[in-house]
Each structure stands twice: as structure tokens, then as C-alpha cells.
Amino acid sequence: MKNVRLDKLLAVLGGGCKTSLSEQSQKSILLNDVFLDSRKVTPGSLFVALPSFVDSGAYYIDEAKLQGAAAVIVETNDFEAVKKSNNNIHLIGVSGLRDHLGKIAQLFYPNKPDLIYAVTGTNGKSSVVDFLRQFWEGLGIQGASIGTMGVTFGGEILSSGLTTMDSVSLHKELDRLARKGVTHVAMEASSHGLHQHRLSGILADVTAFTNITHEHLDYHKTFENYLDAKLLLFKKYTKKGSSAVVNVDGEHFNKIKSACRDQHIVTYGENKSDFQIIDIIAAGDVQHLTVNVYGQEYEFTLPIAGHFQAYNVVCAMAMILSAEEFEKRQTLFQKLIKVASNLKPVKGRLERVGSYNNGSIYIDFAHTPDSLSMVLNSLKNQLSGDLHVVFGCGGNRDTLKRKLMGEISDKVADYVIITDDNPRNEEPAVIRKMIMNYCPKAIEIGDRREAIKKAILQLMPGDVLVIAGKGHETGQIYGDKVMPFSDHAVVGEILGE
């Protein structure tokens, strides 16, 4: 972290910003950090009073002052009003504050890993960035991943948070990783994060688009808005001339391709592509793949279950290869194949966590219609017994998912238990009933632990149980409270009993 003189900050913000300070004062004030959260402000730091969807950032200035903020930045529209009521604070006003966050954060946290890989899409982001990190480790490269699973480096989770953290936190993490010797980082780029400019100040070296299906319409309102938010990764946050790896099998491929006009497009999927998946043969938790890479056919084995996870592995391989000089790609791919044979399943992503009565138990984060369908169909096609599933739907989220996920589970699974996911501020029983309306075969058990226990105890030899929706999560949200809850821990306790 660097200390930043206030006049240097103003120079980066440009001539359009307002300030309450004389030129002499600007040169005399030294800022030692930057914060978006007034509760975390430290003496001598800069507080960015970022407006939210609920209130003006100016609301939190009093708390920032009490914490010792040396200066405050507000939107230009708030500048005069804040100046009148806070004449003893060093104040800066700038238009489009969110777009300036990256430039502000970079002044304090200038270091970054050499290469930044960014992945967007409805499903598969967490898996692809984790596989990238594992591949880099296998190649002897200092690599890290940032996303839903947290910030991971060297087998250690350094911190956890949002899928795409705010711009200031992101620059802090990138700076910290660079100082730890990390040269390559893979990060998830969510539609929320892209729409809210959280990648401000970032230009990715390699990007990927995994897929897009029904999700987050409670926020984006329309599917078109959702897709447009995803495409911002390629339009605003990717270097020109870099590689964009895109799933060629999706129905929106042409629109994605159009958005990547400033990048070199690399395709993967089962349709004709640069990385064409010719065949996937599943055998329990192992898959045998045949992939045609730039006209050369390769066969290799993955110690990971799930047809969709084979896609995610190939996407990660394509991202790594696309950053390499063409004449070196064949040798590098041979190395990647060797690493692939030792990949580990991603926590909470079709992860086999145990067995009961010779029936297998999997935990998966599937919380969208498409991801639930992929998980259930992947397992349905290879089991000898019945398919069981336990799941629910989150509260205060797109309600159409409840109908779609109910219909999918009713069609594909043999036994279904509807339980609570994260009800948030909705009545849990109402959510469960909405799903039950579209899944007549299901039984309803609101208590998630009891639902999981019931499902495990009814397993017969050859059966498979999928506990879906929460994956790696360690809490369950009721109202404004997060209650400790882990599907992994619950399965362990039940099997221990």
C-alpha cells in the first residue's frame, strides 16, 4: 500500500472534479488508505461516499469523520449540500464516482499479478477459476483464484466474500497477491459486479464466457439486460487483441461473438470449434474425454464427475493455451493433460461427500434451473439405482426459478424432498409451496438437516443423492440473520451417527 498526496489524487480524477481545498492544502494532505465502508475507516484515510440503490453515500460521512477520515469523495450532485453541513472536512466531488473507483484504488494499491484471467457466465465460473488455479499449480506457476469460493492461493483460502468484490477490495487483493509472488490470477466476473463497475481499473488478459441461462432477473428485470451486463466484460474490461474463450454450443453465441469484436475469439464445445469435445464417457466419478484441439485429437481422463465439469475443464485449458504462442501450444497441452489426471473436484460442485448403504451422496451448488438440470441429468445417465434430490429456492429472488426447478426435479429425479435454502425475508413455507405446486412427487421437510437425514436414510444400493443449492456455503439466511449451516458438516454428522 502506498501513501497518496491529495493533489495527486485530484490529478487522476481529472479537471472536472470539485474541491473545498486550496492548492497549498492539496499538497499538504497525505492519505494512507481508501475505504468504501465508513465502519472500516482508519485515521488519515480517504472515505469514498459511494451512493447505493437505497441512499446517498453522504449519509455515512459523519461516521467516517468520527473514525478519522482525512478526506471524503462524493458525487458532484451531493458536493454543495455536504459542504454546507461538513465545512470542517476535506471534500472532493466527482461525477460518475463508480467509474473512478479503479483509478482511486490503484493509487493506493498499484501492484497486480502479471496475467489476469476473468470468467463470466451463469454457471461454471467458480469451477473454471478453480481449475485454472489447479492447472497453474501443476505447471509450477504461482496462481490464485478469486470468486465465490474466496481468495485461494497455495491451497489456502486467504479470504472470502462476494463472487465479484467491490472495486477497492479487488485492487487490495490483487496488490496483496502480487506481493506474495502470484503471477497469474483467475477471477469470476458476475453480472452484478459488471453492472456495478466493480472491475473498474481492470483490463483482463484472457476472458471466457461459459454459458447463459435463466438467473438474476429479480435484479436485471429482463434476460436481455442480464446478457448485456455479462457482455460488459468484453466491451469494457478486457484488453484489445487478447483472447476471449467462448462456449460455441450456446444459443446466444452470435451475440457474444459480436461483443468480442476487439478480442481474438477461441471456441470450445461439442459443435465444431477450436477445442471440440468429441466424446465424454462417464464411469462413476471418472470421465474419459476425447478432444480435438486445433485439428489434433487427444484422449485423457478426468477424476471428476459431471458432463458439465468436463466442459469447465476444457474451458480452463483453452484459456491457458490461448495465452501461449501458437507453436508452443501442443507441448503445453500435453502438460495440461498430465495435470488434468490429478485435478480435484471443486468444493460443493458435484462433490462426492460420502455414501450410505452403498448409495452415493453428492453436494452441489446448483441453484438455477439450468444448473440443477445439468447435475441431475449428468448423474441420471450413469446410475444403476434411483436418483434422489434435496433442494429449495432462495427468498427475495426471481420466483420463476421455483416453477422451473420444481418441474425439472419432478421430471428427472425419482425421489424429491423440498426444503429450505436461504429464505431471507420471505416466509419459508410459501417458497416451499410454490415449488411443490410443480413437483407433485415431492415431499416437504422444512428443516434442512432433517430433509438431508431423511434422504440419506432412504438410499438403497446403487442410488445417488444430490443435496443441491448451497454447495460450499456455511450459513443459512433467515431474515437478517445468518445461522451457521453447512451441508458438508450435516452429512458428516449424519453418517457419523
C-alpha positions in Angstrom: 0.0 0.0 0.0 1.2 3.5 -0.9 0.5 6.8 0.8 -1.1 9.2 -1.7 -0.9 13.0 -1.7 -4.2 14.6 -2.2 -3.2 16.7 -5.2 -2.0 13.5 -6.9 -5.5 12.0 -6.4 -7.1 15.1 -7.8 -4.9 14.9 -10.9 -6.0 11.3 -11.6 -9.7 12.3 -11.2 -9.3 15.0 -13.8 -10.2 18.7 -14.2 -14.0 18.2 -13.8 -13.9 17.4 -10.1 -14.7 19.9 -7.3 -12.8 20.5 -4.1 -13.1 22.6 -1.0 -9.3 22.9 -0.6 -6.7 25.4 -1.7 -3.8 24.3 -3.9 -1.4 24.5 -0.9 -3.7 22.4 1.2 -4.0 19.8 -1.5 -0.2 19.3 -1.4 0.0 19.1 2.3 -2.6 16.3 2.9 -1.2 12.7 2.8 -3.8 9.9 2.6 -2.8 6.5 3.9 -5.7 4.2 2.7 -9.1 4.2 1.0 -12.4 2.8 2.2 -16.0 2.4 0.9 -17.3 1.2 4.3 -17.4 4.0 6.9 -17.2 1.5 9.7 -13.7 0.4 8.5 -12.3 3.9 8.0 -8.9 4.4 9.8 -7.3 7.7 10.8 -5.7 9.6 7.9 -7.6 7.6 5.2 -9.9 8.5 2.3 -13.6 7.7 2.5 -15.4 7.2 -0.8 -19.1 8.0 -0.1 -20.5 5.8 -2.8 -24.3 6.1 -3.4 -26.2 2.9 -3.1 -29.5 1.8 -4.5 -31.1 2.8 -1.2 -29.4 6.0 -0.1 -26.8 8.6 -0.8 -23.2 7.8 0.3 -23.3 11.2 2.1 -25.4 9.6 4.9 -22.2 7.8 6.2 -19.9 10.8 6.2 -20.4 11.6 9.9 -19.3 8.1 10.9 -16.3 8.3 8.6 -15.3 11.6 10.2 -15.6 10.0 13.7 -13.3 7.2 12.5 -10.7 9.7 11.5 -11.2 10.1 7.7 -8.8 12.8 6.3 -10.8 13.4 3.2 -14.1 12.4 1.6 -15.2 12.0 -2.0 -18.8 12.4 -3.0 -20.8 12.6 -6.2 -20.7 16.1 -7.7 -24.5 16.3 -7.2 -24.0 15.9 -3.4 -21.0 18.2 -3.1 -22.7 21.6 -2.2 -25.1 20.1 0.3 -22.3 18.1 2.0 -20.0 21.1 2.0 -22.6 23.2 3.9 -23.1 20.6 6.6 -19.5 19.5 6.8 -17.4 22.6 6.5 -14.6 21.0 8.5 -14.0 18.0 6.2 -11.6 17.9 3.2 -14.2 17.3 0.5 -13.9 16.3 -3.2 -16.8 16.0 -5.7 -16.6 13.9 -8.9 -19.2 12.8 -11.5 -19.6 9.1 -12.1 -17.9 8.1 -8.9 -18.2 4.3 -9.5 -16.3 4.6 -12.8 -13.4 6.4 -10.9 -13.1 3.7 -8.2 -10.5 1.7 -10.0 -8.3 4.7 -10.6 -8.6 5.7 -7.0 -7.8 2.2 -5.7 -4.8 1.8 -8.0 -3.1 4.9 -6.5 -3.1 3.1 -3.1 -2.7 -0.4 -4.3 -0.7 -0.3 -7.6 0.6 -3.9 -7.8 -1.1 -6.6 -9.8 -0.2 -10.2 -10.9 1.3 -10.3 -14.4 -1.8 -12.0 -16.0 -5.4 -11.6 -15.1 -8.0 -14.2 -16.3 -11.7 -13.3 -15.9 -14.6 -15.7 -16.4 -18.3 -14.8 -16.7 -21.5 -16.9 -17.4 -24.4 -18.2 -15.4 -22.9 -21.5 -14.4 -19.3 -22.7 -14.2 -17.5 -19.6 -13.2 -16.3 -21.0 -9.8 -15.2 -24.3 -11.3 -13.3 -22.7 -14.2 -11.3 -20.3 -12.0 -10.6 -23.1 -9.5 -9.4 -25.4 -12.4 -7.3 -22.6 -13.7 -5.6 -22.3 -10.3 -5.1 -26.1 -10.1 -3.6 -26.2 -13.6 -1.2 -23.4 -12.8 -0.1 -25.1 -9.6 0.5 -28.3 -11.6 2.6 -26.4 -14.1 4.7 -24.8 -11.3 3.1 -21.3 -11.8 2.2 -19.1 -8.8 -1.5 -18.8 -9.4 -4.5 -17.8 -7.4 -8.3 -17.7 -7.8 -10.8 -15.0 -6.7 -14.6 -15.6 -6.5 -17.5 -17.3 -4.8 -15.1 -19.7 -3.0 -13.0 -16.8 -1.7 -9.4 -15.8 -2.5 -7.4 -19.0 -2.8 -3.6 -19.4 -3.2 -1.2 -22.2 -2.3 -4.0 -24.4 -1.1 -5.1 -21.8 1.5 -8.3 -19.7 1.4 -7.0 -16.2 2.2 -10.4 -14.5 2.5 -14.0 -15.0 1.4 -16.7 -12.7 0.1 -18.8 -11.8 -2.9 -18.4 -13.5 -6.3 -17.1 -10.2 -7.6 -15.9 -8.0 -4.7 -16.1 -4.2 -4.8 -13.5 -2.3 -6.8 -11.4 -1.1 -3.9 -11.4 -4.6 -2.2 -10.5 -6.2 -5.5 -7.5 -3.9 -6.1 -6.4 -4.5 -2.5 -6.5 -8.3 -3.0 -4.7 -8.1 -6.4 -2.0 -6.0 -4.7 -1.6 -8.4 -1.8 -1.4 -11.4 -4.2 1.2 -9.7 -6.3 3.3 -9.0 -3.2 3.0 -12.7 -2.3 4.6 -13.6 -5.6 1.4 -14.5 -7.5 1.9 -14.0 -11.3 -1.4 -15.4 -12.5 -4.9 -14.8 -11.1 -8.3 -16.1 -12.2 -11.4 -14.3 -11.1 -15.1 -14.6 -11.5 -17.0 -11.7 -13.1 -20.6 -11.7 -12.1 -23.4 -9.8 -13.8 -24.0 -7.8 -10.7 -20.3 -7.0 -10.4 -20.0 -6.0 -14.1 -23.2 -3.8 -14.0 -22.0 -2.1 -10.8 -18.5 -1.3 -12.3 -16.7 -3.5 -9.7 -14.0 -4.3 -12.3 -13.2 -0.6 -12.7 -9.4 -0.3 -13.4 -9.1 -3.9 -14.5 -8.3 -5.0 -18.1 -8.2 -8.8 -18.3 -5.5 -10.6 -20.4 -7.8 -13.6 -21.1 -11.5 -13.9 -20.7 -14.2 -16.6 -21.0 -18.0 -16.9 -21.4 -19.2 -20.3 -20.1 -23.0 -20.1 -20.8 -26.1 -18.1 -20.0 -29.5 -19.3 -18.8 -32.3 -18.0 -16.6 -30.9 -16.3 -13.5 -30.9 -12.9 -11.6 -34.0 -11.5 -13.3 -35.0 -10.1 -9.9 -32.1 -7.7 -10.4 -31.8 -7.3 -14.1 -35.5 -7.4 -14.9 -35.1 -8.9 -18.4 -32.9 -11.6 -19.9 -31.6 -9.0 -22.4 -30.4 -6.8 -19.6 -28.8 -9.8 -17.9 -26.9 -10.8 -21.1 -25.8 -7.2 -21.7 -24.4 -7.0 -18.2 -22.3 -10.1 -18.9 -21.0 -8.8 -22.1 -19.6 -5.7 -20.4 -16.6 -7.9 -19.5 -15.5 -7.9 -23.2 -16.6 -4.4 -24.0 -15.1 -2.6 -21.0 -12.8 -4.8 -19.0 -10.7 -6.8 -21.5 -7.5 -5.8 -23.3 -7.9 -5.3 -27.1 -6.3 -8.1 -29.1 -6.5 -10.5 -26.2 -8.2 -13.9 -26.2 -11.9 -14.5 -25.4 -12.8 -18.1 -24.9 -16.5 -18.7 -25.7 -18.7 -21.8 -25.5 -19.9 -22.4 -29.1 -22.9 -24.5 -28.1 -25.0 -21.8 -26.6 -27.9 -20.3 -28.5 -26.6 -16.7 -27.9 -23.2 -17.4 -29.3 -23.5 -14.9 -32.2 -24.4 -12.0 -29.8 -21.5 -12.9 -27.6 -19.2 -13.2 -30.6 -20.3 -9.7 -31.7 -19.5 -8.3 -28.3 -15.9 -9.8 -28.5 -15.1 -7.9 -31.7 -11.9 -6.4 -30.1 -10.7 -9.8 -29.0 -9.4 -12.9 -30.7 -12.2 -15.5 -30.2 -11.3 -19.1 -29.2 -14.2 -21.5 -29.2 -14.9 -24.7 -27.3 -17.9 -27.1 -27.0 -19.4 -30.1 -28.8 -20.1 -28.3 -32.0 -17.2 -27.6 -34.4 -14.8 -25.4 -32.5 -11.1 -24.8 -31.7 -11.4 -27.1 -28.7 -14.1 -29.6 -29.8 -15.3 -32.1 -27.3 -15.7 -35.3 -29.4 -16.7 -37.7 -26.7 -17.3 -37.9 -22.9 -17.6 -41.4 -21.4 -18.6 -41.3 -17.7 -17.7 -44.1 -15.3 -18.7 -43.2 -11.8 -16.6 -40.2 -10.6 -14.2 -40.5 -13.6 -14.7 -39.2 -17.2 -12.8 -40.2 -20.3 -12.6 -37.3 -22.8 -11.7 -37.1 -26.5 -11.0 -33.6 -27.5 -9.9 -32.2 -30.9 -7.6 -29.2 -30.3 -6.8 -27.1 -33.4 -7.1 -30.3 -35.6 -5.2 -32.6 -33.3 -7.1 -35.3 -31.4 -6.3 -36.1 -27.7 -7.7 -38.6 -25.2 -7.4 -38.1 -21.4 -9.1 -38.9 -18.2 -10.6 -36.6 -15.6 -11.1 -37.8 -11.9 -14.2 -35.6 -11.7 -17.9 -36.3 -12.2 -20.3 -34.4 -14.3 -20.6 -33.8 -18.0 -20.7 -30.1 -17.4 -17.5 -30.2 -15.4 -15.8 -31.7 -18.4 -16.8 -28.5 -20.3 -15.4 -26.4 -17.5 -12.1 -28.2 -17.6 -11.8 -27.8 -21.3 -12.7 -24.1 -21.0 -9.8 -23.6 -18.5 -7.4 -25.5 -20.8 -8.5 -23.3 -23.7 -7.9 -20.1 -21.7 -4.3 -21.2 -20.7 -3.4 -22.3 -24.2 -4.8 -19.2 -25.8 -2.3 -17.1 -23.9 0.6 -19.1 -25.2 2.5 -18.7 -28.5 0.9 -20.9 -31.2 4.0 -23.1 -31.8 4.2 -23.9 -28.1 0.6 -24.9 -27.6 0.9 -28.6 -28.5 3.6 -29.2 -25.9 1.7 -27.2 -23.3 -1.5 -29.1 -23.9 0.4 -32.4 -23.3 1.4 -31.0 -19.9 -2.1 -29.9 -19.2 -3.4 -33.4 -19.9 -1.0 -34.8 -17.2 -2.2 -32.2 -14.7 -5.8 -32.9 -15.6 -5.4 -36.5 -14.3 -4.8 -35.1 -10.8 -7.4 -32.4 -10.7 -9.5 -32.3 -7.6 -13.3 -31.7 -7.5 -14.3 -28.1 -6.6 -15.8 -27.9 -3.2 -19.6 -28.0 -3.4 -19.6 -28.6 -7.2 -20.9 -32.1 -7.8 -18.6 -33.2 -4.9 -19.0 -36.7 -3.7 -19.0 -36.4 0.1 -19.8 -39.9 1.2 -22.0 -43.0 0.9 -24.7 -44.8 2.9 -26.0 -48.3 2.3 -23.9 -48.4 -1.0 -25.7 -45.3 -2.2 -23.6 -42.2 -3.2 -24.1 -38.7 -1.7 -23.2 -35.5 -3.7 -23.3 -31.9 -2.7 -23.7 -29.3 -5.5 -24.2 -25.5 -5.6 -26.9 -25.9 -8.3 -29.4 -23.0 -7.6 -30.6 -22.2 -11.1 -32.9 -24.3 -13.3 -30.1 -25.0 -15.8 -27.5 -26.0 -13.2 -30.0 -28.3 -11.5 -30.9 -29.9 -14.8 -27.3 -30.4 -15.7 -26.4 -32.0 -12.4 -29.4 -34.3 -12.3 -29.1 -35.4 -15.9 -25.3 -36.0 -15.6 -25.9 -38.5 -12.8 -29.1 -40.0 -14.1 -27.3 -41.2 -17.2 -24.9 -43.4 -15.3 -26.5 -44.7 -12.1 -27.9 -48.2 -11.6 -30.4 -47.3 -8.9 -32.7 -44.3 -8.2 -31.9 -40.6 -8.2 -32.8 -38.6 -5.1 -32.6 -34.8 -4.7 -33.0 -32.4 -1.8 -33.3 -28.7 -2.6 -35.1 -25.4 -2.0 -35.1 -21.9 -3.5 -33.8 -18.7 -2.1 -36.1 -15.9 -0.8 -36.2 -12.4 -2.3 -35.0 -13.8 -5.6 -36.6 -14.4 -9.0 -39.7 -16.5 -8.2 -39.9 -18.1 -11.7 -37.0 -20.3 -10.8 -39.3 -22.1 -8.3 -41.6 -23.3 -11.0 -38.8 -24.3 -13.4 -36.7 -26.1 -10.7 -39.8 -27.9 -9.5 -40.6 -29.1 -13.0 -37.1 -30.3 -13.6 -36.8 -32.3 -10.4 -40.2 -33.8 -11.0 -39.2 -34.9 -14.5 -35.7 -36.2 -13.8 -35.4 -37.4 -10.2 -37.1 -40.4 -8.7 -37.4 -39.1 -5.2 -37.6 -35.4 -4.3 -37.5 -33.6 -0.9 -38.3 -29.9 -0.9 -36.7 -28.0 1.9 -35.4 -24.5 2.9 -32.5 -22.9 1.1 -31.9 -19.2 2.2 -35.5 -17.9 2.8 -34.2 -14.4 3.7 -37.2 -12.2 4.3 -39.8 -14.4 2.7 -42.0 -16.9 4.6 -40.2 -20.3 4.1 -43.4 -22.3 3.8 -44.6 -20.1 0.9 -41.4 -20.7 -1.0 -41.7 -24.5 -0.5 -45.3 -24.5 -1.5 -44.6 -22.7 -4.8 -42.0 -25.4 -5.7 -44.3 -28.2 -4.6 -47.0 -27.0 -6.9 -44.8 -28.0 -9.8 -43.4 -31.2 -8.3 -46.3 -33.5 -7.3 -44.0 -36.4 -6.3 -42.0 -34.4 -3.8 -42.4 -34.5 0.0 -41.8 -31.3 2.1 -39.5 -31.1 5.1 -38.7 -27.5 6.0 -35.8 -28.3 8.4 -32.9 -28.7 6.0 -31.0 -31.1 8.4 -34.0 -33.3 8.8 -34.5 -33.3 5.0 -31.0 -34.4 4.4 -31.2 -37.1 7.0 -34.4 -38.5 5.6 -32.9 -38.6 2.1 -29.8 -40.3 3.3 -31.6 -43.0 5.2 -33.8 -44.0 2.3 -30.8 -44.7 0.0 -30.5 -48.2 -1.5 -27.5 -49.8 -3.2 -26.8 -48.1 -6.5 -28.8 -45.0 -5.6 -27.5 -41.4 -5.8 -28.5 -38.4 -3.7 -27.9 -34.8 -4.7 -28.1 -32.2 -2.0 -28.4 -29.0 -4.1 -28.5 -25.3 -3.7 -25.9 -24.3 -1.1 -22.7 -26.1 -2.0 -19.8 -24.6 -0.2 -21.9 -22.2 1.9 -21.6 -22.3 5.7 -24.6 -20.3 6.7 -28.4 -20.2 6.1 -30.1 -16.9 5.9 -33.4 -16.3 7.8 -34.5 -12.7 7.8 -31.4 -10.6 8.6 -29.6 -13.4 10.4 -27.1 -15.9 9.1 -27.4 -19.1 11.0 -24.4 -21.5 10.9 -25.3 -24.3 8.5 -23.1 -26.5 6.2 -24.4 -29.3 4.0 -20.9 -30.9 4.3 -21.0 -30.8 8.1 -24.6 -32.1 8.3 -23.8 -35.1 6.0 -20.7 -35.8 8.1 -22.7 -35.7 11.4 -25.5 -37.9 10.0 -23.1 -40.5 8.6 -21.2 -40.4 11.9 -24.5 -41.2 13.8 
